[in-house]
Amino acid sequence: MYCSALGEQWHDARVEPAIGHLDSASAGRSSNGVIQTLHQHLIREAEIGAYVAADERAADLEEGRRALGALIGHGPEEISFRDSARAALRGVLNGMKLPLSATVWVATNEFGPNLDEFERRGFAVRPMPTIDVYGRVDVDSLENMLQFEQPDFIHVCHIGSASGVVQPVAEIVQVAHNAGVPVLVDMAQSVGHVPTVTGADVVYGTSRKWLTGPRGVGFVAVRADSLVPVSVESSESFIAGQLALSTAVAEFSAIDQQLVYQELAGVGRMTRERLHGIGSWEVMEPVDEPSALVTLAPPPGWQPADVLAARDRLRDLGLLVTAADSWRAPLAGEQSLLRVSPHLDVRREQIDQLATAIRTMGY
Ligand SMILES: *Cc1c(COP(=O)(O)O)cnc(C)c1O
């Protein structure tokens, strides 16, 4: 049984999965329409030449930028497509005018590879204060800190790779802007998943996760009135992928966005309620956190290799989840977690099956 009519519609727009796919945080399942756009453009490139084929679809790409921009609160002229979220961040950091030893404040859910990018450039990285055990940024404390000291910029993962906690980005942007500090937001896990109009200076993300576009496409948007000047250079690009992402965004936008966000929050709640208190596993978000990214800490004493083995065992049983090692969020601790990230087409039986499997692996 699907959680809603929208879940069934989401399922019907896609090929039948050969597995219980609970792994949108790695890569969502693309719709038949997305696959068709990709396929048709590759054929068109072979028919008339790739550059002519791109010119032919210029208006569609512009429409894709407009619709994606509407999701994140940016105009089409502020958006560039990239190969990945990582490439987007690199492009931004390379194009930013920063002092020699720049300071960046981050949340404790910061994505490990992003920290590597900061460290490689010699930035001083400092975690922002948290208000709860889940690593949520304490906006009031941040506001106080900003009265005494201002970093060159704040970087925040709206949702991290190893926690379903949704950071209060709009509030962070407000207090940061009051102090004249620009905010960059990693939306790789939030776009298509939770509301993403935040007023941030720079936002970037990827096509393949919750938007269920193709792999190999990312995007970056820089506000025209950004507190930090950034020039993002253009490069060779995957036009078929960008068109297919545009199809994914068009399909997403044809549904009531707020309804999608609400239903994904419902999927997350249902999943956490079902998995809460199973064996000695622990759900690592508040049950009603408004996201569909759910993480589970293993019973005490489990090593990372044991979590990997659990992931493999679940795959053998026909359930696809992630073993999230600590490199994904090094500031949040050493723990390896199981990450469960169902989309709208999840069926309750799949979560029941997961709960049963985890219970037998609990001790
Ligand atoms: C997946 C992910 C990224 C990286 O996205 P790529 O497109 O693979 O570069 C960055 N940040 C977070 C929080 C992610 O989950």
The ligand as a MOL file (V3000), in Angstrom:
LIG
                    3D

  0  0  0     0  0            999 V3000
M  V30 BEGIN CTAB
M  V30 COUNTS 15 15 0 0 0
M  V30 BEGIN ATOM
M  V30 1 C 25.5950 13.9340 -2.2920 0
M  V30 2 C 26.0330 15.1180 -1.5280 0
M  V30 3 C 26.9830 16.0050 -2.0580 0
M  V30 4 C 27.7620 15.7130 -3.3130 0
M  V30 5 O 27.0140 15.7230 -4.4540 0
M  V30 6 P 27.7530 15.3120 -5.8100 0
M  V30 7 O 26.7890 15.6870 -6.8560 0
M  V30 8 O 28.0140 13.8380 -5.7070 0
M  V30 9 O 29.0170 16.0780 -5.8780 0
M  V30 10 C 27.2750 17.1480 -1.3550 0
M  V30 11 N 26.6790 17.4150 -0.1770 0
M  V30 12 C 25.7830 16.5830 0.3700 0
M  V30 13 C 25.1450 16.9600 1.6790 0
M  V30 14 C 25.4320 15.4000 -0.2830 0
M  V30 15 O 24.5590 14.5660 0.2770 0
M  V30 END ATOM
M  V30 BEGIN BOND
M  V30 1 1 1 2
M  V30 2 1 2 3
M  V30 3 2 2 14
M  V30 4 1 3 4
M  V30 5 2 3 10
M  V30 6 1 4 5
M  V30 7 1 5 6
M  V30 8 2 6 7
M  V30 9 1 6 8
M  V30 10 1 6 9
M  V30 11 1 10 11
M  V30 12 2 11 12
M  V30 13 1 12 13
M  V30 14 1 12 14
M  V30 15 1 14 15
M  V30 END BOND
M  V30 END CTAB
M  END
